[in-house]
Amino acid sequence: MKRYILTGLCFFFVLVLPASWVAAENKIPAPPAGNLRYSITVTKFKNEAGWGGRWSVGDGMKTVMTNLLHESGWFIVLGDGEMRKAAMDEQDFAASGRTAQGKKTAKIGRMTPAQLLVRGSITHVQDDTGSGGGGLSFQGFSIGGSAGKAEMNVTIYLVDSETGQVKASTDVVGVSGKRGFTVGYHGGALGGLGGNFGGDEKDNVGKALEDAVGQAVLFLIKQLESIPWEGSVILVKGDKVIINRGSREGVTVGREFRVGAVEELVDPDTGEVLDSEMTEVGKIKVTKTKEKISYCVPVSGSGMAKGMSVFPMDR
C-alpha cells in the first residue's frame, strides 16, 4: 500500500510541476574567461510573411534579440537605429545652446560605432491557434496562449559595418513547442515581456519567436571565431603603451597583444580593401584596464608608435 501511495505522489508531482522545472533547458553558453567583445546593433526585422497580430513581429524580433545579445555577455550591444537617432537628436539639441551646459550634457562625437550589424527578414509565420489559457503580454499588447502551435521562419544576416558585406547568413525555424532559450532568467527581465516567456505557457507565435531568436544568437556567437578582433595604439610614452580597448571589450590584466604596422592592400580599379598585411614590431602586456582603454608595457620588440594596430595573441 505504501508503495502505491508513494508512486501516486510521484505521479502527482510530475503532473503539477511546471514544465520549466522538468524539461531540458536550452541556454546561451556563458562567454569564456577573457572573451574579447565586438560592438553590435540589431535593426528592425522585415515582416515579409504578411503575419498580422496585435503586436509587430518585426519589432518583437528586434527587441528580444537585442536583449538576449546583451544578456549573453558575448557582445557590446548598442541601441537600434531609432535609439541612436534619438541620441543624436539629443546631442544636436544640446549643441544648439538651448539647454543647460555641464558634465551631463550630451556631447557630439561620443557615439560608439557598431562593428557588426544584424538584420533579417521573417519569411513565414504559421499560427495554428486554438482556444486555451495562458499567454503573455508584450509592450502592452497581448499574445494569446493556447493549445495550438506556431512556427516562424527567419533569415538572419551578419554584416560588417566597415565594408557593408554580409559576413554570414542563415535560416532558422522557431517552433512554439520547443523549450525556449534563456540565459538564466524568465519573464519580465526580457525587455518588457510579461508572463513566463521562458516557461511552460503555450504562447504560440511568441514562443516560436523566442526559439528563433535563441537559435539566431547561437549562430552569431559561432561566427566570432572567424572575425578579426583589432585595436589601436593611442599613446606611447616611455615604457607605457595605451590602447583603445578596455574592460568594455573584455580586455583583462595580464592579456598579451601583438603590435605592428598594418598595410592595406587596395584594389586600384575599385578602391576596395582586399586584404591587409601586418609587420609585427613587438608584444605588449596589459597592466591596468579602464572601461574604454588599457595600459600596457612592452614585453618584446621596439619601435611601437601611435596608430599601430593591436591583435590578440591567440588569433
SENU-959757 format. One line per 3 residues: their letters; for each residue x, y, z of C-alpha. Coordinates in steps of 0.05 Angstrom, whole numbers, plus 5000, padded with zeros to 4 digits. Each point is the difference from the previous one (the first is absolute). Layout:
// SENU-959757
A> X:Y:Z | ...
//
This chain:
// SENU-959757
MKR> 5000:5000:5000 | 5056:5048:5018 | 5033:4986:4934
YIL> 4936:5019:4963 | 4992:5063:5040 | 5072:5021:4986
TGL> 4991:4984:4926 | 4937:5041:4998 | 5034:5059:5034
CFF> 5058:4998:4950 | 4951:4997:4942 | 4962:5059:5030
FVL> 5062:5043:5006 | 5022:4985:4929 | 4931:5023:4976
VLP> 4997:5065:5040 | 5072:5023:4995 | 5010:5055:4949
ASW> 5031:4976:4935 | 5057:5049:5011 | 5021:4957:5060
VAA> 5001:4933:4965 | 5015:5016:4928 | 5070:5005:4972
ENK> 5020:5073:4994 | 5035:5031:4940 | 5050:5052:5025
IPA> 5045:5050:4966 | 5069:4978:5025 | 5037:5049:5044
PPA> 5060:5033:4966 | 5068:4970:5018 | 5047:5037:5046
GNL> 5037:5054:4961 | 4949:5003:4945 | 5012:5061:4956
RYS> 4936:5035:4980 | 4976:5033:4936 | 4950:5058:4996
ITV> 4935:4979:4966 | 4932:5029:4985 | 4935:4969:4977
TKF> 4956:5033:4947 | 4926:4990:4992 | 4981:4933:4969
KNE> 4956:5004:4939 | 4934:4964:5004 | 4998:4968:4931
AGW> 4953:4945:5025 | 4939:5044:4999 | 4984:4980:5071
GGR> 4957:5050:5037 | 4983:4996:5073 | 4991:5049:5057
WSV> 5075:5011:5003 | 5055:5011:4949 | 5038:4936:4988
GDG> 5059:5039:4969 | 5006:5047:5060 | 4992:4941:5047
MKT> 5057:4963:4966 | 5046:5061:5006 | 4982:5013:5073
VMT> 5009:4928:5024 | 5064:4989:4960 | 5031:5065:5025
NLL> 4986:4980:5072 | 5024:4929:4992 | 5065:5023:4967
HES> 5011:5048:5058 | 4984:4949:5054 | 5044:4948:4967
GWF> 5064:5040:5016 | 5032:4984:4933 | 4991:5069:4969
IVL> 5000:5075:5012 | 4927:5011:4980 | 4981:5069:4973
GDG> 4931:5029:4993 | 4964:4990:4934 | 4994:5054:4946
EMR> 4941:5035:5033 | 5035:5003:5067 | 5065:5026:4970
KAA> 4962:5052:4959 | 4966:5023:5064 | 5068:5006:5034
MDE> 5027:5040:4941 | 4939:5046:5002 | 5014:5011:5074
QDF> 5073:5017:4985 | 4979:5049:4946 | 4950:5032:5049
AAS> 5054:5007:5053 | 5048:5030:4949 | 4948:5052:4979
GRT> 5013:5038:5065 | 4928:4995:5023 | 5015:4953:5058
AQG> 5040:5007:5064 | 5072:4983:4988 | 5039:4955:5046
KKT> 5031:4932:5009 | 4933:4965:4988 | 4989:5035:4934
AKI> 5000:4951:4941 | 5062:5013:4958 | 5008:4990:4925
GRM> 5052:4950:4977 | 4993:4951:5059 | 4956:4948:4967
TPA> 5028:4930:5000 | 5004:4973:4928 | 4972:4931:4984
QLL> 5050:4951:4971 | 4946:4949:4984 | 4929:5009:4976
VRG> 4944:4949:5005 | 4940:5004:4955 | 4951:4950:4974
SIT> 4932:4982:4972 | 4943:4960:5028 | 4980:4959:4939
HVQ> 4945:4956:5028 | 4955:4997:5061 | 4951:4944:5012
DDT> 4955:5010:5059 | 4957:4938:5013 | 4962:5033:5057
GSG> 4947:4963:5039 | 4962:5022:5061 | 5034:4997:5067
GGG> 5029:5038:5057 | 5069:5025:5017 | 5034:5051:4956
LSF> 5042:5062:5015 | 5004:5074:4986 | 5051:5036:4957
QGF> 5010:5075:4999 | 4929:5009:5026 | 4970:4952:4949
SIG> 4972:4931:5014 | 5024:4936:4967 | 4947:4947:5012
GSA> 5020:4933:5027 | 4968:4937:4976 | 5010:4926:4988
GKA> 5018:5016:4927 | 5068:5003:4968 | 5038:5054:4963
EMN> 5060:5000:4954 | 5043:5058:4978 | 5051:5000:4943
VTI> 5054:5054:5005 | 5059:5018:4956 | 5058:5032:5038
YLV> 5058:5041:4972 | 5063:5021:5036 | 5030:5061:4965
DSE> 5069:5032:5006 | 4985:5074:5012 | 5066:5022:4970
TGQ> 4991:4966:4933 | 4925:4988:4998 | 5013:4928:4980
VKA> 4961:4942:5028 | 5047:4960:5044 | 4952:4943:5012
STD> 4927:4982:4992 | 4953:4944:5020 | 4927:4979:5003
VVG> 4969:4980:5066 | 4933:4969:5015 | 4970:5017:5067
VSG> 4947:4952:5027 | 4955:5015:5059 | 5000:4928:5025
KRG> 5074:5001:5016 | 5030:5021:5066 | 5020:5073:4993
FTV> 5070:5028:5004 | 5019:5038:5063 | 5062:5027:5032
GYH> 4978:4983:5071 | 4939:5046:5008 | 4927:5001:4984
GGA> 4941:5047:4991 | 5005:5075:5008 | 5076:5000:4997
LGG> 4993:4991:4925 | 4990:5070:4974 | 4928:5017:5018
LGG> 4974:4930:4994 | 4949:4979:5052 | 4983:4929:5017
NFG> 5048:4941:5003 | 5033:5007:4932 | 5050:4946:5017
GDE> 4949:4955:5034 | 4946:4952:4981 | 4945:5046:4974
KDN> 4976:4985:4929 | 5005:5069:4970 | 5006:4978:4928
VGK> 5032:5055:4957 | 5036:5029:5061 | 5032:4933:5016
ALE> 5018:4988:4927 | 5033:5069:5000 | 5039:4983:5063
DAV> 5025:4935:4970 | 5021:5035:4936 | 5037:5055:5037
GQA> 5037:4948:5043 | 5023:4963:4938 | 5021:5065:4967
VLF> 5042:5023:5059 | 5035:4933:5003 | 5015:5007:4926
LIK> 5029:5071:5010 | 5044:4976:5057 | 5029:4945:4957
QLE> 5021:5051:4946 | 5046:5038:5048 | 5056:4950:4990
SIP> 5008:5022:4928 | 4995:5076:5012 | 5066:5036:5015
WEG> 5003:5038:5065 | 5043:5063:4995 | 5019:5060:5041
SVI> 5047:5059:4993 | 5057:5032:5038 | 4979:5070:5021
LVK> 5061:5020:5041 | 5072:4978:5010 | 5039:5034:5056
GDK> 5063:4968:5026 | 4983:4928:5018 | 4925:5016:5003
VII> 4956:4979:4941 | 4926:5018:5002 | 4950:4967:4953
NRG> 4928:5019:4983 | 4968:4936:5027 | 4981:4989:5073
SRE> 4956:4961:5048 | 4939:5015:4957 | 5031:4958:4944
GVT> 5021:4945:5049 | 5074:5019:5007 | 5029:4976:5066
VGR> 5064:5010:5038 | 5054:4952:4977 | 4974:4994:4929
EFR> 5054:5004:4946 | 4993:5031:4931 | 5041:5004:4936
VGA> 5016:5070:4976 | 5018:5020:4930 | 4990:5044:4939
VEE> 4944:4978:4954 | 5003:5014:4926 | 4934:4994:4961
LVD> 5000:4967:4932 | 4953:5043:4958 | 4970:4981:4933
PDT> 5024:5055:4952 | 4938:4992:4957 | 4946:5003:5053
GEV> 5035:5030:5061 | 4976:4941:5041 | 5044:4974:5056
LDS> 5016:4928:4979 | 5043:4980:5059 | 5051:5026:5049
EMT> 5070:4981:5021 | 5030:5012:5069 | 5073:5011:5014
EVG> 5008:4981:5073 | 5046:5043:5042 | 4989:4970:5069
KIK> 4953:4975:5054 | 4967:5036:5058 | 4968:4977:5066
VTK> 4941:5034:5034 | 5014:5027:5070 | 4937:5041:5012
TKE> 4932:5007:4967 | 4947:5053:5000 | 4933:4997:4964
KIS> 5025:5022:4932 | 5076:4998:5004 | 5055:4955:5026
YCV> 5070:5015:5026 | 5054:4953:4976 | 5075:4988:5003
PVS> 5044:4972:4945 | 5023:4928:5011 | 5040:4995:4935
GSG> 5019:5040:4940 | 5008:5075:4990 | 4977:5058:4955
MAK> 4928:5000:5023 | 4963:5063:4980 | 4932:5033:5003
GMS> 4953:4975:4946 | 5028:4930:4996 | 4952:4941:5003
VFP> 4991:4952:5058 | 4978:4928:4992 | 4990:4946:5054
MDR> 5053:4947:5006 | 4951:4943:4992 | 4972:5023:4933
//
